[in-house]
Amino acid sequence: MLSDVFYWLLNMSITGIFTGIIILLLRQIKRIPRRICHILWILPFLRLVLPFGLSHRYSIMNLLSKLSTRTKIVHLTPPDASFNVSMTNHMGFADSYFPIVHKTNLLEDVFDITSLIWVIIAVSALLTVFVLYFITKSEVKDARHLRDNIYTSDKLLSPAIFGIFRPRIILPEYMSEANTEFVLLHEKTHLKRGDNLFRIIAIIICCFHWFNPFIWLFLKLYLEDMELSCDELVLQKCGQDKKKEYAAALIECEENKMLFASAFGGAKIRIRIKNILSYKKLTLFSGLCFLALIIAIAATLLTNAV
C-alpha cells in the first residue's frame, strides 16, 4: 500500500515539475503583474496533491504524452462516460494499477525500500516544520500589545504576522510612525488573503515532495511573488503617487526572511523596490484579460491528456 502511494506521488511530482516550469516561463513576461503570478503558482501545488483530473483534448499534458513514450493515461471512468477522470502515469513501471503490479520483482523491491525511506524523511520534515513553527511563535509571546491585533517587539528586525487562526501583526520597536501606515496596509493585505495559512500548506506539500529539487525552487518563487503581489495590492489602495514613500518604508525594514511569518521584508529588497517603482494600476480591460488568461492556463494545466 505504501509503495503504491509513493508510486503515484512520484508521478504527481513529475506533473508538478512540468506545470511549475510553465508558470516559471510565464513569470518571465514582465507585463504579467506579480499578483497574477502569485495566483498561477497555485496550479503546480494543486498538481502535487491531486492524483487525478479530467481528460481534455486541450490539456498541455497531451504534448507531454507525445514527447514521452513512457507516459500513459490511466482512465478511472468508463469510455462512454460524459466526462473522463484519469491519472497520469509518467514512469511506466507498472503493468496494472489498482493495486499496482510492477513489471519486475526488482522494481517492486526498489519501491518497497524507497517508499519507506520517503515516508521516514517526510514525517521527519513535517515534525521539524511544526517544532520550528512553535519555537518561532514562542519567541514573540511577550510582545507588547498596542491595539486590536497589533503588537510591538524588540526581537524583530522586520514587521511580520504570526499565527494562522488568531494572527497577530508584530512591529519592531524601531519602526517610525511615518512608515507604520504602509506597513499595516501590507500586513493587513496578507491577513485578508490568508497568506500565512497558504504558506504553511505550501511548505507541508513540499515536505511530502522533499526529494524533488524543483519543488523547493517553486516554493521560493511562490513566497517571493506572495510579497511582490502584496506590494502591488497596497499600491492599488494607496495610489501610485505613494510609490516612493512605500519604497522608503521598505528600506527602513531590514531584509529578514521568515519561514512561517508573512514578513514585510520577506523578499529581496532590490526586487521589491524595482517592482514598486514600476507598478502600474490595472485597467478594467487588462484585469479581464488577465482573468481570462488565468482560466485558460488553469484549464490546460489542471487537465490530463485524452
Summary of the structure (lengths in Angstrom):
residues: 306
radius of gyration: 22.2
end to end distance: 27.5
largest distance: 68.6
contacts: 925
relative contact order: 0.16
helix: 59%
strand: 12%
